[in-house]
């Protein structure tokens, strides 16, 4: 395969807005996706991921979201569809649907059964990825979970996966371990130079970009895509002072939005997206619950900063 990378840049993972009956709100969904896709410098959009509460979405609902995204995401941008399944059969069905609905690539989430451990038998990962690649015929983005997780794919496994499944063109790296991250990055550069590494280290994006990430794929991008674009630009142009300033703002935001319980992270992003007027409803599906008044009031203090971020051009600064 050629050395040309095919999936790079800032690719926010979208929210899935619901109405008061907890059904997908087509109006809010279209508005949210249109906002993300229209941000200068955004290279693509991911749907049906953690940020989109994919665990609560039926096959038909995931198809609905993907269809809506294809209507607004430009042909010059990459539309990535998450494959979140509990079995290989279910994953194949979702992968085939993603191809039929016009996705440009699929992002493979680990099946729940791997929570009991996958590290000692990576053959399962090889077969799972092969099945999805066969069903979709699309480029594949592998997903590295935190190194402390039982579903974490080691650097050796990722490198072997790229050998076994040539459709893998990118890795979403969320190991939350800079040593693991750098090891994977350097092995990919040596053995699979065509495979992009997309950082999902939301709490430490700057060092991962400085080491050489090819972009960012993160649910936090559903709220601050402009900040991600500006940070990538600052690193690419070697403007370290600007990069540090942007990273400082990002640090404060991630402390707030990824505070414990982390399960509420995207609930917080929905709530603030509503405060910013980007969506009308911040409803989440149970078992997630609405935020309390005290937390909402605290999040509201970030609105002026987020409004400024929303005006950032790709080469902009918040100073």
C-alpha positions as CSV (number, residue, x, y, z in Angstrom):
1,X,0.0,0.0,0.0
2,X,1.2,3.5,-0.8
3,X,2.6,5.8,1.9
4,X,-0.2,8.4,1.4
5,X,-2.3,8.9,4.5
6,X,-6.1,9.0,3.7
7,X,-7.7,10.0,7.1
8,X,-6.1,13.0,8.8
9,X,-6.9,16.3,10.5
10,X,-9.6,17.2,13.0
11,X,-12.6,14.9,13.0
12,X,-15.1,15.6,15.8
13,X,-17.2,12.9,17.1
14,X,-20.8,14.1,17.0
15,X,-23.5,14.1,19.7
16,X,-26.9,12.6,19.1
17,X,-29.6,15.0,20.2
18,X,-32.9,13.7,21.5
19,X,-36.3,15.3,22.0
20,X,-38.3,15.3,25.2
21,X,-39.6,11.8,24.4
22,X,-36.0,10.6,24.1
23,X,-36.4,10.1,20.3
24,X,-33.7,11.4,17.9
25,X,-34.4,15.1,17.1
26,X,-33.8,15.4,13.4
27,X,-33.8,19.2,13.6
28,X,-31.2,19.3,16.4
29,X,-29.2,16.5,14.8
30,X,-29.0,18.3,11.4
31,X,-28.1,21.6,13.1
32,X,-25.4,20.0,15.2
33,X,-23.9,18.1,12.2
34,X,-24.1,21.2,10.0
35,X,-22.2,23.2,12.6
36,X,-19.4,20.7,12.9
37,X,-19.0,20.2,9.2
38,X,-19.0,24.0,8.6
39,X,-16.1,24.8,10.9
40,X,-13.1,25.9,8.8
41,X,-10.4,23.3,9.0
42,X,-12.6,20.4,10.1
43,X,-11.6,17.4,8.0
44,X,-14.6,15.1,8.7
45,X,-17.2,14.0,11.2
46,X,-17.6,10.8,13.2
47,X,-21.1,9.6,14.1
48,X,-22.4,6.7,16.2
49,X,-19.7,6.8,18.8
50,X,-19.5,7.4,22.5
51,X,-20.3,11.1,22.1
52,X,-23.4,10.0,20.2
53,X,-24.7,7.7,23.0
54,X,-24.3,4.8,20.5
55,X,-24.9,2.2,23.2
56,X,-28.5,3.4,23.4
57,X,-29.1,3.5,19.6
58,X,-30.8,0.7,17.7
59,X,-29.6,-0.4,14.2
60,X,-32.3,1.7,12.6
61,X,-31.4,4.8,14.7
62,X,-27.8,4.4,13.8
63,X,-28.8,4.3,10.2
64,X,-31.0,7.4,10.6
65,X,-28.0,9.3,12.1
66,X,-25.7,8.2,9.4
67,X,-28.2,9.2,6.7
68,X,-28.6,12.6,8.3
69,X,-24.8,13.1,8.4
70,X,-24.3,12.1,4.8
71,X,-26.8,14.9,3.8
72,X,-24.6,17.6,5.4
73,X,-21.0,16.4,5.5
74,X,-19.2,17.5,2.4
75,X,-17.9,15.0,-0.1
76,X,-14.5,16.6,0.6
77,X,-14.7,15.6,4.2
78,X,-14.5,12.2,5.8
79,X,-17.7,10.7,7.3
80,X,-16.7,8.0,9.8
81,X,-19.3,5.6,11.1
82,X,-18.8,3.9,14.5
83,X,-19.3,0.2,14.6
84,X,-20.4,-0.6,18.1
85,X,-21.6,-4.1,18.5
86,X,-21.9,-7.0,20.9
87,X,-21.2,-9.8,18.3
88,X,-19.4,-10.2,15.0
89,X,-22.8,-10.8,13.3
90,X,-24.2,-7.5,14.5
91,X,-20.9,-5.8,13.6
92,X,-21.1,-7.1,10.1
93,X,-24.6,-5.8,9.7
94,X,-23.7,-2.4,10.9
95,X,-20.6,-2.3,8.7
96,X,-22.6,-3.2,5.6
97,X,-25.2,-0.6,6.5
98,X,-22.5,2.0,6.9
99,X,-21.3,1.3,3.4
100,X,-24.8,1.5,2.0
101,X,-25.5,4.8,3.6
102,X,-22.4,6.5,2.2
103,X,-19.9,6.4,5.1
104,X,-16.3,6.9,4.0
105,X,-14.7,4.8,6.8
106,X,-15.7,2.8,9.9
107,X,-14.4,3.2,13.4
108,X,-14.3,-0.2,15.2
109,X,-15.2,-0.2,18.9
110,X,-14.3,-3.3,21.0
111,X,-17.2,-5.7,21.7
112,X,-18.3,-5.9,25.3
113,X,-17.1,-9.5,25.7
114,X,-13.5,-8.3,25.5
115,X,-14.0,-6.7,28.9
116,X,-12.9,-10.1,30.2
117,X,-9.6,-9.6,28.5
118,X,-8.3,-9.7,24.9
119,X,-4.5,-9.2,25.4
120,X,-3.7,-12.9,25.7
121,X,-5.5,-13.9,22.5
122,X,-5.3,-11.2,19.8
123,X,-6.7,-13.7,17.2
124,X,-10.2,-12.5,18.2
125,X,-9.3,-9.0,17.3
126,X,-7.9,-10.1,14.0
127,X,-11.0,-12.0,13.1
128,X,-13.3,-9.2,14.3
129,X,-11.6,-6.6,12.3
130,X,-11.4,-8.8,9.2
131,X,-15.2,-9.5,9.4
132,X,-16.0,-5.8,9.6
133,X,-13.6,-5.0,6.7
134,X,-15.1,-7.7,4.6
135,X,-18.7,-6.5,5.2
136,X,-18.0,-2.9,4.6
137,X,-15.3,-2.8,2.0
138,X,-14.4,0.6,3.6
139,X,-11.3,2.0,5.1
140,X,-11.1,1.0,8.8
141,X,-10.0,3.0,11.8
142,X,-8.8,0.9,14.7
143,X,-9.5,2.0,18.2
144,X,-7.0,1.8,21.0
145,X,-8.6,2.1,24.5
146,X,-6.8,3.2,27.6
147,X,-3.8,1.0,28.5
148,X,-5.4,0.2,31.9
149,X,-8.5,-1.2,30.1
150,X,-9.0,-5.0,29.5
151,X,-10.0,-4.1,25.9
152,X,-6.8,-2.3,25.3
153,X,-5.0,-3.4,22.1
154,X,-1.3,-3.4,22.6
155,X,1.2,-1.8,20.2
156,X,2.2,-5.3,19.0
157,X,-1.5,-6.2,18.4
158,X,-2.1,-2.9,16.5
159,X,1.0,-3.5,14.3
160,X,-0.1,-7.0,13.6
161,X,-3.7,-5.9,12.8
162,X,-2.3,-3.5,10.2
163,X,-0.5,-6.5,8.6
164,X,-3.6,-8.8,8.8
165,X,-6.2,-6.2,7.7
166,X,-4.9,-4.0,4.9
167,X,-8.1,-1.8,5.1
168,X,-6.9,-0.3,8.3
169,X,-5.8,3.2,7.4
170,X,-5.9,5.0,10.8
171,X,-5.7,4.4,14.5
172,X,-7.7,6.4,17.1
173,X,-5.2,6.4,20.0
174,X,-6.8,6.7,23.4
175,X,-4.3,4.8,25.5
176,X,-4.0,7.8,27.9
177,X,-0.4,6.7,28.3
178,X,2.2,8.8,26.6
179,X,4.7,6.0,26.6
180,X,2.3,3.6,24.9
181,X,1.3,6.3,22.5
182,X,4.8,7.2,21.4
183,X,5.7,3.5,21.0
184,X,2.7,2.9,18.7
185,X,3.4,6.1,16.8
186,X,7.0,5.1,16.1
187,X,6.2,1.6,15.2
188,X,3.5,2.7,12.7
189,X,5.9,5.2,11.2
190,X,8.5,2.4,10.6
191,X,6.2,-0.4,9.6
192,X,3.0,1.1,8.3
193,X,3.7,4.7,7.2
194,X,0.4,5.0,5.4
195,X,-1.6,4.5,8.6
196,X,-2.6,7.7,10.3
197,X,-2.5,8.1,14.1
198,X,-5.4,10.2,15.4
199,X,-5.1,11.4,19.0
200,X,-7.9,11.0,21.4
201,X,-5.9,12.1,24.4
202,X,-8.4,14.9,25.2
203,X,-6.6,15.8,28.4
204,X,-3.2,15.9,26.8
205,X,-3.6,16.7,23.1
206,X,-0.6,19.1,22.9
207,X,2.2,16.5,23.6
208,X,0.6,13.9,21.3
209,X,0.4,16.5,18.5
210,X,4.0,17.6,19.1
211,X,5.1,13.9,18.9
212,X,3.5,13.7,15.4
213,X,-0.2,12.8,15.5
214,X,-1.9,13.2,12.1
215,X,-5.0,14.7,13.6
216,X,-7.6,14.5,16.4
217,X,-10.6,12.3,16.6
218,X,-12.4,13.1,19.9
219,X,-15.9,13.6,21.3
220,X,-14.7,16.8,22.9
221,X,-14.6,18.1,19.3
222,X,-18.4,18.1,19.4
223,X,-18.1,21.2,21.6
224,X,-14.8,22.8,20.7
225,X,-13.9,21.9,17.1
226,X,-12.5,25.4,16.5
227,X,-10.0,24.9,19.4
228,X,-8.9,21.6,18.0
229,X,-8.3,23.0,14.6
230,X,-6.4,26.0,16.0
231,X,-4.2,23.7,18.1
232,X,-3.4,21.5,15.2
233,X,-2.5,24.6,13.2
234,X,-0.3,26.0,15.9
235,X,1.7,22.8,16.2
236,X,2.0,22.4,12.4
237,X,3.3,26.0,12.1
238,X,5.7,25.5,15.1
239,X,4.0,28.4,16.9
240,X,4.8,27.0,20.4
241,X,3.6,30.0,22.4
242,X,0.2,30.0,20.6
243,X,0.0,26.2,21.1
244,X,0.7,26.5,24.8
245,X,-2.0,29.2,25.2
246,X,-4.6,27.1,23.4
247,X,-3.6,24.0,25.4
248,X,-4.0,25.9,28.6
249,X,-7.6,26.8,27.7
250,X,-8.2,23.2,26.7
251,X,-6.8,22.0,30.0
252,X,-9.4,24.0,31.9
253,X,-12.2,22.7,29.7
254,X,-11.2,19.1,30.0
255,X,-10.9,19.4,33.8
256,X,-14.5,20.5,33.8
257,X,-16.1,18.4,31.1
258,X,-14.2,15.2,31.9
259,X,-14.6,15.5,35.7
260,X,-15.8,12.5,37.6
261,X,-18.1,10.8,36.7
262,X,-16.7,10.7,33.2
263,X,-19.9,9.0,32.1
264,X,-21.5,12.5,32.3
265,X,-18.9,14.0,30.0
266,X,-21.1,14.2,26.9
267,X,-24.2,15.0,29.0
268,X,-22.2,18.2,30.0
269,X,-21.3,18.9,26.4
270,X,-25.0,18.5,25.4
271,X,-26.0,20.9,28.2
272,X,-23.6,23.6,27.1
273,X,-24.3,23.1,23.4
274,X,-27.9,24.0,24.4
275,X,-26.7,27.0,26.3
276,X,-24.8,28.2,23.3
277,X,-27.9,27.8,21.1
278,X,-26.5,25.1,18.9
279,X,-29.2,22.6,19.9
280,X,-32.6,23.0,21.5
281,X,-32.7,19.9,23.7
282,X,-30.0,18.5,26.0
283,X,-31.9,15.3,26.8
284,X,-29.9,12.2,27.3
285,X,-31.1,8.6,27.4
286,X,-31.1,6.6,30.6
287,X,-29.2,5.2,32.4
288,X,-27.6,8.7,31.9
289,X,-29.5,11.3,33.9
290,X,-29.9,15.1,33.6
291,X,-27.3,17.3,35.4
292,X,-28.2,19.0,38.7
293,X,-28.7,22.8,38.9
294,X,-25.4,23.4,40.7
295,X,-23.4,21.7,38.0
296,X,-25.4,23.5,35.2
297,X,-24.7,26.8,36.8
298,X,-21.0,26.0,37.0
299,X,-20.9,24.9,33.3
300,X,-22.7,28.1,32.4
301,X,-19.6,30.1,33.5
302,X,-17.8,28.6,30.6
303,X,-20.2,30.0,28.0
304,X,-18.3,33.3,27.3
305,X,-15.1,31.4,26.8
306,X,-16.8,28.9,24.5
307,X,-18.4,31.7,22.5
308,X,-14.9,33.2,22.0
309,X,-13.6,29.7,20.9
310,X,-16.5,29.5,18.4
311,X,-15.1,32.6,16.7
312,X,-11.5,31.2,16.4
313,X,-10.2,31.0,12.8
314,X,-7.8,28.0,12.1
315,X,-4.8,30.2,12.8
316,X,-6.4,32.1,15.7
317,X,-5.4,32.7,19.3
318,X,-7.4,33.4,22.4
319,X,-4.9,35.8,23.9
